Amino acid sequence: MTLHLSHSRNAPNYTRATCPACRTALTSITPSRVVQSLVAALVRIYPERARTERERAQADEIYIAGREISIPSPRPPNPDVLLPQQQNSANDNLARPCPHCAPNNSFDWHCPRPVPNPDTDRANAWNVENGPPPGHNYCGACDELYAIGAPTSSRCDMCTTGFCGISVPQVCRSHWLHQVRLTSDYNSLQGLIESDRVYDIFNNNSIEVEILFDYLREAEITPNMIYLDIIDHIQSMPEGFEPMIARDVFRGSHPVDMRVSDAQYTADRSREQLPSVLFAEFTDEEDSDDEREDERRRTGVSAGGSQVNRSSGRLTNGSSSGLANGSSSTLANGSETSPTTVLPRLADLMRSMRDTETPPSLTLPAVSSRRAPNGSISSIPVPPSMTSISTSPLASSIPVPPPSSRRRRICRECATEVFLSGLKDWWAREMRTPIGKERLPVWVISRQVCESGEACVEQMNNDHAKTFCHVTVSGAITSSDST
């Protein structure tokens, strides 16, 4: 099938690889004299519709007159790992074994309570109408059966939804708070502009929303950068995420039947069954250049890494001893660190040190690098005597938060809810910072705060919205916000 171009100087602009007449799949594009004559007649009647010389010159760089453009065939689909339910989709309401139920599976972990296979043991098969089988649940992303205690599975600490970590590895999982990416609808400024919910958050005050969008565009601030600032602000509060949990902010993130209770999650994930993790998730291989650039902007680290080198020197001399005090003791007793030990990024390590408690899976062995005779670097455990530190009386008097408040993992949907719930408060704080006052126009920062505040019924009036500010900081304004 061939599609004819209407103008030899116009670059082809097609969005579907099918013919507009017969809907047959396209294989190439060639010029058409018939259509070209129709276009020439149209331009004579409506000369204002003709393309400018600059547009034609740009089109000529893409398409040369008389040349046939071939349309490449679509890429073959790259299917993800299919779970047994997808491979054996029998409509009998009987649960199929999960990938970890097989005794010799490729995941090197076996379910303590495997699901009977109805094809071979129909008498003991589990009916899904009775709920998920013991020790199993349905993934919050792919809706497939998975083992709760498997090393690949994870759970969101906000909505308590479980994920398999197998079907789509970057979607079927929960992430650490500072490493999650927002959903595709809100991970760019264009997504915010197209979202009606952003306008609802600002009470349909289009002036305030346009000021926000202009600020984000000029400062090159992405929604993920805003999310990181919101997370830092929430963690600096004594109550943390508990007010949001109490308000059921995350209720609609996933269906209720996909949630895993704390008791079930603790019982199915005993420490003896799970392998140790050496910061594998702190060095996400899928991190893009944009993510690293966002991190450099937030932490003040240059692309060349000069600040990282200075900070890492201070970290080696000081704070790293605190981490080594706990986890390196087992290494010093005889077991050596694997040469494939993965070290975290500096910013992530600093955040883990700032937290009130580091999860067991995030414990970093304290190692020192020594170059071997062959040139490779070997990891040597640091003796406990070199890493001992004293605990100050003030630190020992700080109460340990209850286990329910130690929320470290979050899914993409809950992260988006955190972003949307804290966007307006973040903007209220950002407007009052010195850098915010410097970047905003004079007429914006010179506005008086409306007496009615966010409850003003006139804020949808553009003239009133340009005269008064309707974005206020909830709660007390900190000293850094009022400077």
N, C-alpha and C positions, 0 to 999 in steps of 0.2 A: 504494500500500500504506500502511495506517495501523496504527500500534501504539497500543494503548489503555493509559493509565496506570492504576495500581491505586489511587492515592491522590492527591487533588487537592492535598494539602499537601506531598507529597513531590516534590522536584525530580527531573527525569528523570535517570537514571543509566544510560546505555547506552554500551557500548564498541564495538559493531559495528553498522553501518548496514544490518542485515538483520533481517527478521522472525524471531522464534524458532520459529515454526511452519512457515512455508513457505520461509524464507530469501530472500524477495523483498526487493529494495532498498527501504528506507523512504523515504517522502517527507514524512510528518508524524506527529505524536504528539497524540492526543486522549484525554480521560478515558474510562473504562469503568466503567459502573455494576455490571456483573457481577463484574468483578475487585475493585471497591471493596467489594462486600458480602462477598466471600471474605476480604478483608483485615480487615474489621471483625469477622468471626467469629473469625479467628485471634487478633486482639488481645484479644478477650474471654476466650479460653481461656488465652492466654499474655500477660498484661498487661506482663510484663517486656520483651517484644519491641517494645513501642510506642516511638515516638520521643519524646524529651523536648520540652518546650515551646520550648526554645531552638532545637533542630534544626528544628522546624516553622516557627518564625519566620524562620529563615534560608532555609528552602526557599520560603516565601511570597514572599521578596524576589526569587527567581529565577523562580518559576512562579506565575501567578495562576490560581485555580480557574476552569475553563470555557474557558480560552484554548487555542487550538490552536497547537502548536509545529511550525513547518516545519523540515525538515532540509535544509540547503543541499546542493546537489550537489557532489561532490568536485571539487577543482581539476583542471584539465587538466594532464597531466604536462608538465614543462618539460625536455625531453630535452637532455642535454649534446651536445657536438659528437661525432658518430659518426665513427669511423675507417672507412676503406674496407673493412676485413675485416668489420665489422658490417653495412655497407650491401650488400656483395656476399659473402654467406656461402655461397660455393660449396664443396661438400665435395670438393675436388680436391687438397688438400695443396699448393697453389701460393700463394706469397706475393703479396699485392696491394700496390700502391704505398702508401707512407705519405703522410700529408698534405703532407709537404715534398718528395715526389718530383715532383709536378706542376711544370712549368716556370713557370707563372704562378699560383702559389698565393697565398692571402691572408696568409701568414706572412712574406712578403718574405725568404725564405731558401730556397735550392734545394739538394737533396741532391747532393753531388759524385758519388755513385754511386747513381743512382736505381734502384729496383726495377722490372724490366720488367713491364708489365701483361700477364697471361696472356690476357686477352680480345683483345688486339691483337697480341701478340708471344709466342705460346705456345712457340715454339721456344727462346727465351731465358729462359723463366719459371724462377723459383727454387723448388725443392722444399723445403718447410719441414722435411722429414725430415732434411735435411742441416744443420739448424741455422738460425739467423737469417741473412738476407742480409748481405753485407759492408757495414759501416758502420751496421748496424741491430741492434736487440735488442728484447726484449719488455718492456713496462712492468711494473714490479713491483706496480702497483695494478690496472690495467684489463686487463693481459695482451694488449695490442695492440702491433703493430709500430710502432716509432718510430725516428727518426734520432738516433744518439748525438751527432752534432755540431750538432744544431739548437739555436738559442738558447733554445727553450722546454724542452728536456730538462735534466735534472739527475741527480745521483747521490748516494747516501748514502755518506758517508765511513766509516761503520761496517761495514755489510754489503756495500758496493760494488754495491748494486742500483740500476739505472737507472730513470728515470721519464720519461714522455712530456711531462707538463705540459699536455695538451690535453683529454683526455676529461673528467676531473673536476679542475679546476685546483688545488683545495686538497687533493686526495688524491693525485693523480698527480704528485707532486713531492717533493723533499727540501727541508728548511727549514734556516735558520741555527739554530745550537744554542739560542739564547735566544728563538727565535720559534716553535718547533714546539709543537703542542698534542698531548697524549696521546690515545690511542685512546679511543673513547667508553666503553669498559668501565671506564676508570680516570680519567676526567676529572672526577669528582665524588666526594664523600665517600660517597654512596650506593653508587657503584660499588665502592669499596673494601670497604664492609661486605658486599656480596654476593659478593666475590671469595674463593674458597677459597685462592688462591695467597698472599694476604696472611697468612693463618693459617699456611700452610706456611713462610713466611719466618720467622715467630716460633716455629717448632717447635710449632705448635698450642697455644701458651700463650695462652689466651683472656683471661687477666687483663691481660697486657701489651698485647694488641691493643685491649681495651676502654679501657685508659688512653690509648692513642694516639688512638683515635677521639674520646674525650671531649675531649682536648686540642685536636684539630683543630677540633672543633665549637665549642668556647668561644672559641678564638682566631681563628676564621674563616679558617683556613689551608686552601687548596685544594691538590689534588695537583699542579697546575701550578706553584704557588709552591714546593712541595717539590722538584719537578724542577729548577727554576732554581737553588735552593740546592745541589743535588747537582752540577749542572753546574759551578757556581762552585768547589765543593770539588775536583772532579776536575781542573779546569784549574789549580788552585793547586798540584797535585802535579807533581813533575818528570816522572814517567812518563806522566801524562795518561791517555788511554784505552787505552794499549798493554796493560796487564794484562788488561783486559776482552777485548780482541781476542785475546790469547793463550789465554784460557780459552774461546774460541768462544761467548761470551755471545750474540752476534747471529746464530748459525748458523741458528736457526729462524725468523728474521724473514721471509725470502722464499725461494722456491726457488733452488737453486744456478744453474740455467740462466738466471736473470734478472740475474746479476751481470755487471758490466763491469770487466775488469781495468784496472789503472793504465796499462799500456802502450796498451791499446786506447782508453781514455778520453782519454789525452793525444794520441794520434795523430789521433783523429777530431775533437778540439776544438781546432784550431789557432787562435791568437789573431787571425789575419787574417779568419777566418770569423765570429767572434762580435762583435756590436756592444757598445759600451761601456754599462755600467749605472751610472746615477747614483743609487745608493742606493734604487732602486725598491722592493727587498724590505725595506728598513728602515722603510718607512712602509706596512705592510700596510693596505690599505683595509678588509680584512675584520676588523680588530681590533675587538673588542667592548668595551663599557664594563667588563665584568668583567676583561678582559685589562689594560686601562689601570689599573683599580683594583688589580689584583695588582701591577702594576709600581710604583705609587705606594707601596704598603705595603712593598715590598722596598727601594726606594730612598729612602724617607723624604720623598717629595715630596707636598705637600698637593694637594688637588683644585684649589685656586685657582692653583697653579703658582708660589707665592712662592719655593720652594726652587729651582725650575727657573730662574727669572730670576736668582737669585744665582749659581747654578752656571754658567749660560750666560755670565755676565759674566766669571767666572774662566776659562772655556774660551776665550772670545774673546781674552783678554789673554795666555794662556799656551799651552795645549796645542794650540790650533788651528794654530799656526804649524808644528808638526811635520807635520801632515797636508798643509799647503799646500806644504811643501818639495818634495814629490814630484810630486803630480798637477797643481799649478797652473802648473808650468813650461811645459807645453805650451799652456795657455790664455794665458799671458802673451806667447807668441810670435806672437800674432795672432788665434787663434780665440777667439771669445767664447762664454761659457756661454749655453746656451739659457734663455730666460725661464721654461721649464717645469722647470727643475732641481729635483729633489726632495731636500729636506734630511732627514736622519734625526732620529728622536727622540733626546733628550739621553742617555737611559739606554743606548740602543743604540750611540750614538757613543762613550760612555765605555767600553763593553765592547770595541769595536773597537780603541780606543786602548790598552787594557790588554793585548790579545793580543800574542804575540811577533811576529807578522807579519800585516799586513793584506792580504787577497787583492787581486789587481789589480781585480776587479770591485767591490770595496768602497772604492775610493779616492775620497775626497771632494774635489772641487775647492775650493780656498780662494777664497771670494768675499766681497765686502763689499757690503752693500745700500746703494743711494743712491736717493733718491726722485726720480723724473723730474718735469719740469714739469707733466705731465698728472696726476700723483698716483700713478702706478704705480711699482713698485719694480723697478729694474734691477739685474742682477748684474754687478759689475765685478771682473775678476781682480785678485788681490793681487800686486804686484810681488815677484819672488823676493828682492830685497834686504830686504824687510820681514819675510820669513818664514824667514830662515836661522837655524838653531840649531846649536850645537856639540854634538858627541857626547862624552859623558864616557868616560874610559878604562874605567870599570867596565862600562858598557853595551857597549862594543866588545869586551870580553873574554868576554862571555856567548856560549857556542856556539850556533849556529843549529840548531834541531832538524831532523832529517832530514825529507824530504818526506813519508814515510809517517806521521809523527806529527802532521802538520798537518791535523787533522780538524776541519772547520768546519761541515759539513752533515750532517743526520741526518733519517731518515724517522720517521714517527709510530710505527711498530712498534719501531724501535730505541730511540727516546726512551722508550717505555714500558718496555723492558727495562732501560734505564739507571735509570729511576725505581724499578722493583721491585728491582733489584740493590742500589741504594743506600739504599732506604727504611729498613732497620734501622739502618745506620750513621748515617744522618741523625738518626734518633730518639735514638740513643745520644748523639750530640753535642748535640742540642737539649735533652735532659733535664738536661744538665750546664751549660748556659748560665745566666747570671743571670736572664734573662727566663723561661726554662723552669722554674727552681726557684721563681720567684715565682708562676707560673700553676698549677703542679701542686699537688695536695693534699699536706698535711703527711705523711700516712701513706705516700705514694708516694716522696717524696724522703728519708724517714727510713729506708727499707729498706736493709739490708745486701746487698752483692753476694754472690750464692751462690758458694760455693767451686768448685762444678762449672761455673759459668758457663752458657754456652749449651748445653753437653753434658749438663746435668742431666736425669736421667730422671724427676724428681719435679715438674718445672715444670708439667705438666698438672694437678697437684693444686692446686686453687684456694687452699686454706689455705697451702700452701707457696709458691705464686706471690705471694700477698699479703704474705708475710713477707720474702721475699728477691727481689732484682732479678736478672733473667737476661738483661738487655740490656747488653752491654759494648761499649766502643769498640774497634774493630779497629785494631791498630797503636798508635803512640805518641799520647798525648793532648796536643794543643797547649795552649799557655798560655791561649788564649781559652776552651778547653773546660773547663779545670780551675779557672777562677776562680769 
